[in-house]
Amino acid sequence: MYGQKLFLFDFDGVIVDGMNEYWQSSLLACEKFLNSPNILINDSLRNKVSNTFKEIRPWVKYGWEMVLIAHEILKRENPLNAHTKHNFIKEYNQNCQKILQDNLWLAEDLQKSLDNSRKYQIDKDFEKWVNLHIPFLEVMDFLEKLKQEKIKTAIITTKGKLFAAKIVEKLNIFPEIIIGYESGTKTKIAKELSEKYEIIGFLEDRKKTLIDIKQDNQTKNIPCFLADWGYLKDSDRINLSHDIKLLKLNNLKICLQFS
């Protein structure tokens, strides 16, 4: 099998815009599975994604963090909002850990609440849930081009594999490999795949993930592309190292020049 070409894709923010789904699933997780007495949800929050949630999303690495952020936005007292978000972002990781500690939560339990929220929606109305994900049509076309070129594709996502597979099937795209958060870090996964395949590219919207790939001896030769249309911080586009290419949605074919 080694020598077969493989192109790696992140999922959320790269193949699909899942912002509506993140919000609805995080909202439901807080309301139905977190059992927090300190939140207040009104119709405006149900009907429209919180701007504060959107603006903090680029800092998120794991799904459970979205439940935590949603909870802070929904709090009755001292909620996270446009005025307080900058301080929250400034020490993002420390703040997330402090909120876990203050509430006696475990990250694993928040992740479970998010997974349960998604399962609940899928069982209740699959079409409604899956349609919260909006595909980037240019990426869909690029996936088809790779298929025509006999290049295999893999999706590596921080979503659960089960949920990503359901969305992928609905979108009518068929990657050879789908790997969810259950399998560990993306660098670890890329290492394992590089032992079997010739990886000709990794398209991701989290800059730190690509930096980690480039700093590891086993994966440093993988061509890395940062998705300009994804959930990027403003600073992500600045001082980008020469070995990570900022990729525009209308210029995906440039990836193949590095293969």
N, C-alpha and C positions, 0 to 999 in steps of 0.2 A: 504493500500500500504506500510505503514511503516514496516520495517523488510526485505523488498526485498533488495538484495545486489546490489550495484551500484559501478562501477569503473569509475573514472574521468580521462580524457585525455586532455592535451593541444593538439593543432593541429600542427601548424607550428614548425618544429624542433623536433617534437616527432613522429607524424604519417607520415608526409611528409616533405621532404626537399623542401622548396619553394623559395630558394635563387634566382633562375633564374626569377621566377615570381615577386618577390619583386622588383628586379632591373628593369625589363621590364615595370612593371606597374608604378613604381615611375618615370622612365624616361619619359614615355608617359604622366603621370600627369603633369610633369614639362613642357613638350613641348606643350601639347594640351590644358590643362585646367588651368594651373597656369598663363599663359600669361606673363612670366617674360622676360624682354628684355635683361637680363644679363647672359644668358646661351649660351653655344656652345656645340652642340652634333655632334660627328663625327662617322664614321662607326665602328671604333674599340670599342667605348663605346656601340654602339647598339648590337654588336656581342658577347661581353664578359662582365661578371659582373665585375665591378670595385673592385679591391682588397681592396681599402680603405673602400668601402661600406660593403664588407664581414667582415672586421675586426671590424667595428663599430657596426654591426648588434646585437651583444650580449647585447649592452646597450639599445636597443630599447624596449620600453614598448608598445607604441601605433603606429598603422599604419601610422598616419600622420607624425611621426618623420622620417620615411623612405623617404618621399617626401622632407622634409626639408634637410636631409643629401644628397640626390641625387642632389638637387639644389646647395648645397655648393660645391659638387664635380664638377658640370657642369659650375660653374661660370667662366666668362672670366677673372676676376681679383681676385687674391689671392684665388684660389680654394683650397678646402680641399683635401689634398693629403697625401702621405706616410710621408712627413716631418712635416706636421702640425697636423696630426690626434691625436698625443699623448696629445697635449694641449687641443684639442677639447674634448677628452675623459675624461681628468682630471676633468673638470667641465662640464660634459655632460648636466645635466639638466639646469644649468644656461646658457650655450651656446645656447641651443635650445630656451629658453625663450627670450634671447637677439636677436636671429635671427628673431623670430616672431615679436618682437617689432620694430626692424630696418626696416623690410619690411612691417609693418602695416598689418600683417597676423593674422588670427585667426586659432587656431588648428582645429576647426570644419570645416573651409573652406579647409584646407589642406586634412583633412580626406575625405571630399566630393570629392575633386579632385582625390584622390586615388580610391574611390568607382566608380566615373565616368569613370576613366581609365579602371577599370576592366569590367564594364558594356559594354564599347565600344569594348573591345577585345572579350568578350563573344558573342556579337551581330555580330561581324565581322567574327570571326573564333574560335568557341568554342573549337574545338579539339586542335588547336594550343595553346590556353591559358591553358587549363586544363592539357595538357602534359608538361607544364613547372614545374609541381609539381611531384617530384619523391618520391614514397612511400618507407618507410622502411619496407622491406618484413617481417622482424622478428616481427615487431609490428603488421602487418597485420595478421600474424599467431597467435599472442597472442590475438588479438581481436576475432578471430575465436574460440580459446580455451575458452575464457570467455563465448562466446555464447553457446558453448557445455556444459559448467558448469552451464548454466542458470543464469549467472551473467549479469545484465544489464550494458550498457555502456553509458557514456555521454561525449560529446566533448565540452569543454569550450575554446573558442578561441577569440583572439583579432581581428580576421577577422570579416567581416560582416557575419551574419548567412546565408544570401542568397548565398554568394560565397563559404563558407565552405560546404554547403549542395550540391552544384553542383559538387564539387570535390569528396565528399564522395560517391555520387551516381555513379560517373564515376569509382571510385575505387571498387565499388561493396561491400561496407561495410555499415552496417545499424545500427548505434547507435540508442538507443531509444530516446536520447535527443541530440540536437545541440543548443548551446547557443553562440551568438556572442557578440561583444563589446557593442552592443546596450543595453545589460541587466545589465551593471555595472561591478564592480570589481569581480575578481574571488573569493575573500573571501566572498563577499556578496552572490554570486551565490551558493558557497559551503554551506553557512549557510542555505539558503533556501532549497537546496536539502537534507541537513541532517535532516530536519524536516519531510521528506517523506521517506527517504531511509536509509539503513545502508551502509555508504560509506566505502568501504574496501580498497581504495587506490586512490591516485592522482599522476599521472605521468606528470611531467612538466619540462621544461628546463630553467625556470627563477627562480633562487635561492631565490630572494627576495619575489616572490609570495608564495613559500613554507614556508618561514620564517613568512610571514604575517598569513598564515593559522595556523601555530603552535603557534602563539602568541595570537590568538583569542580564548576565552573560549569556544565558540560554535563549533569550528572546530579543536581544538588542538589535538583531539584523532584520526583524520584522518591519516592513514599511508601515508607518503609523500616520493616520489621517484624522484630524480633529474636525468634527462636523460643525460647520459654521451656523447651521440652522437649528442646532440642538439647544439643550439647556445650559448655556454658557454664562459664566460670569464675564463682566466687561473686561476684567484683567486677563482673561484666558487668551484673548487675541493679541495681547501685547507681550513683547519679548519672548515669542515662541521660538524654541530652539530649532536649528536648521534641519534636524532630523525628524521633526514632526511637522507635517504639512497641513495648513489650514485649508479645508476643502469647501468650496461653494456648492450649493445644491445643483446648480446648472452646469457643473464641470466634473461630474463623477468619473467620466471616462479617463481622466488624468491618472487615476489609480492604476490603471493597467499599464501605464508607461513605466512603472517601477517594478513590474513583475518579470 
